[in-house]
Amino acid sequence: MVELCTIEQVKIESLGRITDNSLDTEIAYKISDISEKILEIDSSFTISNRKARKCCIYGVLAWLSTYQKIKDNKKIVSIKDGDISVNYGNHSKEGTEDNTDCEIYKSLLISLQPFKPIAKILN
């Protein structure tokens, strides 16, 4: 089985949210799982394909944050506590944005999908 990323690459991309080896077994399992799913799209992908590698990395990070094994990588837009409000970005937003690991994974996964002409889909 070809793995599209390494445990070390996942740790580097986690930006300090994974600092020890306690999650290595789970990360290795998820790397294999996500690599297999990506290779179903195109079996010629290798670890040298940057987009496939990043997709695998962010898939692992999204899975880890979804199951609360690491902190979410959410961008804070505003904080409100009682009468005090602090805004960091667009004033029309409150709270946090979606988990960015998950959003990056989704966009990379979509970009790996082969383009199908509409005529082929309709036939």
Backbone torsions as a table, in degrees:
resi	resn	phi	psi	omega
1	MET	NA	129.3	177.7
2	VAL	-83.7	126.9	175.3
3	GLU	-101.1	135.1	-172.3
4	LEU	-90.5	-3.7	174.5
5	CYS	-156.8	173.2	179.4
6	THR	-114.2	163.8	176.7
7	ILE	-59.4	-41.4	-179.3
8	GLU	-62.5	-39.6	178.2
9	GLN	-64.4	-37.9	177.0
10	VAL	-63.7	-43.8	-179.8
11	LYS	-63.3	-41.5	179.5
12	ILE	-63.3	-45.1	-177.5
13	GLU	-72.2	-16.4	179.9
14	SER	-72.3	-10.0	177.9
15	LEU	55.3	47.5	174.6
16	GLY	88.2	0.6	178.9
17	ARG	-80.5	-16.9	174.8
18	ILE	-122.0	110.1	-173.8
19	THR	-115.9	-12.6	-179.2
20	ASP	-128.7	-169.8	-176.5
21	ASN	-98.4	8.2	-173.8
22	SER	-66.2	-23.0	-178.8
23	LEU	-103.1	5.6	-174.4
24	ASP	-56.2	-41.2	-179.1
25	THR	-64.1	-45.0	-179.9
26	GLU	-68.2	-38.4	178.1
27	ILE	-64.0	-45.0	179.8
28	ALA	-60.8	-42.2	178.4
29	TYR	-61.1	-46.7	-176.0
30	LYS	-71.0	-32.8	174.9
31	ILE	-59.1	-46.9	179.1
32	SER	-62.1	-44.0	-178.3
33	ASP	-62.7	-49.5	-177.7
34	ILE	-71.7	-37.3	176.7
35	SER	-58.5	-43.1	179.4
36	GLU	-60.3	-43.1	-179.7
37	LYS	-66.9	-39.9	179.1
38	ILE	-68.2	-38.6	-179.9
39	LEU	-68.8	-19.6	173.4
40	GLU	-68.1	-28.6	177.1
41	ILE	-70.7	-47.7	180.0
42	ASP	-152.7	110.7	-175.3
43	SER	-71.7	-7.9	-179.6
44	SER	-86.7	-6.3	178.4
45	PHE	-62.3	142.3	174.9
46	THR	-132.1	176.2	179.2
47	ILE	-63.3	-20.3	179.2
48	SER	-79.1	-12.1	175.2
49	ASN	-79.4	107.7	-172.9
50	ARG	-58.0	-44.0	-176.6
51	LYS	-65.9	-42.6	178.3
52	ALA	-66.3	-40.0	178.8
53	ARG	-63.5	-47.7	179.3
54	LYS	-63.7	-37.5	178.1
55	CYS	-61.7	-43.6	177.9
56	CYS	-63.9	-45.9	-179.4
57	ILE	-59.5	-50.3	-177.3
58	TYR	-71.9	-25.4	172.5
59	GLY	-65.0	-42.3	177.3
60	VAL	-64.7	-46.1	179.9
61	LEU	-63.1	-40.5	178.4
62	ALA	-63.4	-41.5	179.0
63	TRP	-64.7	-44.4	179.5
64	LEU	-62.4	-40.9	-179.6
65	SER	-75.4	-33.5	177.4
66	THR	-61.8	-39.5	180.0
67	TYR	-94.4	17.8	172.8
68	GLN	55.6	35.8	174.9
69	LYS	-88.2	-21.8	171.5
70	ILE	-136.7	164.0	178.3
71	LYS	-69.2	147.6	174.7
72	ASP	-63.0	148.4	174.9
73	ASN	-101.0	72.2	-177.8
74	LYS	-104.3	139.3	178.0
75	LYS	-84.9	122.2	179.7
76	ILE	-76.2	127.9	178.9
77	VAL	-101.1	-44.9	177.9
78	SER	-154.9	155.8	177.4
79	ILE	-128.3	133.0	178.0
80	LYS	-130.1	126.7	178.3
81	ASP	-136.6	102.4	-177.7
82	GLY	65.3	-125.3	-179.1
83	ASP	-87.1	-3.1	-176.6
84	ILE	-101.6	130.3	178.7
85	SER	-133.7	132.7	177.6
86	VAL	-122.2	124.3	-180.0
87	ASN	-109.3	134.5	-179.3
88	TYR	-110.3	-15.7	-174.7
89	GLY	-141.6	-135.2	180.0
90	ASN	-62.3	125.1	-175.1
91	HIS	-69.6	-12.1	-179.6
92	SER	-83.9	-4.7	-178.6
93	LYS	-108.1	152.3	172.9
94	GLU	-134.1	156.7	176.7
95	GLY	79.9	-135.1	-178.7
96	THR	-126.0	161.2	173.6
97	GLU	-84.9	173.2	177.1
98	ASP	-59.8	159.1	177.4
99	ASN	-55.3	116.1	-175.9
100	THR	-67.9	-29.0	175.5
101	ASP	-58.5	-46.1	-177.9
102	CYS	-66.4	-42.9	179.4
103	GLU	-63.5	-42.8	178.8
104	ILE	-64.2	-43.7	178.9
105	TYR	-59.2	-47.5	-178.5
106	LYS	-61.0	-45.4	-178.0
107	SER	-66.9	-38.3	177.7
108	LEU	-67.6	-40.4	179.9
109	LEU	-63.3	-42.2	177.9
110	ILE	-63.2	-40.2	-178.5
111	SER	-68.8	-20.2	178.0
112	LEU	-81.5	-17.7	-178.9
113	GLN	-65.7	136.1	178.6
114	PRO	-68.2	144.7	178.3
115	PHE	-73.5	129.5	177.8
116	LYS	-115.7	120.6	177.3
117	PRO	-59.3	146.0	-177.1
118	ILE	-60.3	-37.2	-179.3
119	ALA	-58.8	-38.7	179.5
120	LYS	-69.8	-35.2	-179.6
121	ILE	-69.1	-38.7	-177.3
122	LEU	-75.3	-22.7	-178.6
123	ASN	-84.8	NA	NA
